[in-house]
Amino acid sequence: MMLPLRNAVLLLLSLPLLAACAATAPATRAQTPADTTRKAGAATEDLSRYRPVFALLPAAGAVPTPAPAAKPTAPPAKAAPTPTNQVNAQVEQRLRDQAFTNQNVKYASGYRVRAYLGLEREQVMSIRRQIIARYPDETDYITFKQPVYRLYVGDYLTRLDAARGLEKVRQFVPRAELEPMQVLLNKTP
């Protein structure tokens, strides 16, 4: 009995608050907001000459007539800017230094295909022989961290190249996966 009485009192107390909120609301809700995307007084540019023009589709059984093609007029071509700062001796020296530093880099972030992860040495060697027989120029790496053998194939710098290598290996091992790791850049010794 006490609970319905309390709810009725709360309702009576909240009615003046609701009336106050309704009084401060805008008079009409159908007003459209002002366009804030255009600046006042800004001239509008005629862009109709850049818009493509399409011919109407002919009705069924009608003979198509070619519509005249509207040629958009392009603004006059501007002359290419002339370079002001060519490569000078100081920049040339820095480029040579950077090229020399890059020659000493042997590893980079890339991907390898993990062809096998398991406990059996004979199985990893069998998969390795199959892959080498089919793709002799692919490099393979067998790692053994007791008791697990891992067989990795390839040194790929991009994920796209690695996905192509993965498709090659999946012929032999359907559960092969890509793994990001440090890869060898120059395969030639």
N, C-alpha and C positions, 0 to 999 in steps of 0.2 A: 504494500500500500504506500509505503514511503517513497519508493522509487518512481512511480508515475507522477507523484506530486512534485518531486524534485525536478523531473524533466519538464513539467509544465511551467515551473518557476523559471527555469533556464530559458525556455522558449520565450516567455514574456519579457525577460530581461534583454534578450538579444534582438527583439523586434525593433527597438529604436536605433540600434546600431545598423541593422540592415536598411532601415529607411534613410539613415544618413549617407550610407554608401550609394544608394540609388539616387539620391539628390545630387551627388557630385559627379555622376556619370555624364558623358556628353549627351546632348539632347537627341541627336540623330546618329544612328550607327551606320546609316547607308552612305555617309560621306566617303568620298574616295580620297585617299591620302595624296598629298602634293607629290609631284614627280621630283624626286631628289637627285636623279641621275643626270639631268641636264642643268647646266648652269644658266642662270638668268641672263638674258641678253646675248647668249652665244648664238652665232649664226650657224644654221644647219647646212651641211655640205651635201650637194647632190651627188649621190653615189650610184645613180641608176646606170651610168655608162659602164661601170665595172661589173654589174650583175649579169649572169649568163641569161640568154634568151633561148627558150625551148619551143619547138614547134608543137602544135597540138596534134594528138594522135588522130588519124583519119577514122571515120566511122566504118563499120563493117561493110565491105563491098564498094567503098568509094575509092576513086583513083587518087593516090597520094600526090600532092603537089609540093615541090620543095619550097620551103620558106626562105626568104632572104636572110642571110646570116648577118647579124649585127656585129660590126667590128668594134671592139673596144679601143678607144684611143689611149695609147700609153703616154705617160708624161715623157718629155724629152730626156734622152739619156745624158747622164752627167759624166764628165770626164773622170777617169780613175785618179785617185789621189797619188801623188808622187811620194815615195818614202823619204823621210827626213833623217832617220837615224839608221844608217847601214851598219853592218857588222864591222866593228873596228878591231884593232889588234888585241885589246883587252878582252872583248867578248870572245874572240877567236881562241884565245888562250884558255878561257874558262870552259869553252866547249871541248877543247882537246883534253883538259883535265877530267871533265866529266866522262868522256869516252874512255879514257884510261881507267878510271875508277869502275866503270861498268864492265870492263873486260875481266876484272877480278871477281865479279859476282858469279858464284857457282850454283846457288840454290835460289828458288823463289817459291812463293805460295802457289799451289796448284792442286791437282787432283790425281789420284791413282785409282784403278779399279781393283777392289778386293775380290779376287776370284775364289779364294778358299779360306775358311777359318774352321779348323778342326784339330783332332788329335792324331790322325793317321798319316804317317809319313808317306806311305805308298800311294795313297790317294792324292796327296798334294803333288807328288812327282808325276803321277799319271796325267793330271790336269795340266801341269806345266808342259809336259811333252806334247800334248794335243795342241796347246796354244802356240808353242814355238814351231811346231810342224806347219801350222796353218798361216801364222803371221810371224815370220822369222825376224823382222825388223823391230818388233815390239820388245821393249826391255821388261824383264820380269825380276821380281825380288821375293825371295823366300826368307821369312823371319821366323825364328823359333824362340819363343819365350815359354819355358817349360810349364806345362805340357802342351802348349798350343802352337800349331803351325799356321802361318798366314802366308798367302800368295798374293802379291800385288803385281799388276800389269800396267805398264805405261808410265809416262811422265807428261801430263797434260797441263798446260797453263790456263786454259779456259774451260769453263763447265761444258760448253758446246762440244769441244774436242773430246772431253772426257765422256760425254754421253754417246758420242759415236764409237769410242773405244769400248764402252760398256755394251753396246749392241753387238759388237764383234764377239766379246767374251761370253755373252749370254747364250750363244749357240752351244757352248760346252757346259756352262754352269748357269742354270736359270736363276739361281739365288745370288748372283754377283751384285755388288753394290759399289757406289762411289764413295771415296773417303778424301776429304781435304787434308793435305799434308805438304811438307816441303818437297819439291821435286828438283831433279837435276836439270840444269839449263843446257849445258853443252855436253852432248853424249860422246863427242869425239875426244879421245884422250890427247 
